[in-house]
């Protein structure tokens, strides 16, 4: 069965990508900027760590994701022993095919984490989770916006947001592709 996936082409840079977005994205960007200010006022300065190697953060991601699977009743793909082992190996790999872990902090508090498969030029967002107590600040969107800004220095020309084109993905996708 095939379905559509949202992909962002940021090969021309963050500003060119943003300029090509529609008015609904620009409206959501205003809300985003308010959430950034509010989070920094309430919790602490925003800080990004790209390609994090912090094992405690990796463990936090897995814990948050498992809690979300339990909460939603969705199948916990991490419960199969091989999936977690594969993620760990790919995250520890520094070769051509690897997992990169991106982290957003508010002050010293981990707010959002995105672990994705990368070949160096494309970041395939696989596992995203955030601190549920911080949901009003939209930490996942804040992390994505930070990743867009850092994409060129990280070597990413595309960000694959994964299957589905609904919700926030419709604001971010440059194109939708068929995946199976």
Steps between C-alpha positions, in 0.01 A plus 500: 500500500635841407434828671622855477788639703589864561846610385666838539745611232731745677785476251473873422523594868261573785400847383419387145302208640304735730436750219334223298254412779139612485316746724385228742865421574577868556207525745622193688850651507362799693354263760830315504692818582261574790553148636878543479486823702261349755711186547816706551320726751343212692773235492830626361693576184447274203799292396546242227743211497524340159646153453492446875691200635348527851387152613272645769313699233472189281353311797257788566382486138429127527320547833282785366416307184407186692276706729330648193446156347342385827286813528369481142466123481713490187733207448832559676748437220778531758373194688643265239855446623662544161355848431656666801829322435497618138433861606786488751743359242402759240523781756848385607610466136684796350509357148302591191174348629427596859248649739545865595341624822386862525408650838326816617558625853324777693768597745639168620172315442467264204188615315498301173705232325504379139694187404517450127673293239751693291729437209655843549284691250154394612365488853213249530320588822419166664431539869390835640394557858470790738446572868121483533498765773632747240243433224360855508840626377491264198852368563487262202431788262768709668748218445396464135539875441847488658591203281389693190728789600795266561441272199767654276774473763390143575518414130128425463335597173173321583302416810261208470216539751374148440171348398187710504441853379256628759537739792820698523649312203280682250665829606850358466495271198656627179378186333313181576648173380360148478648248743428132546 
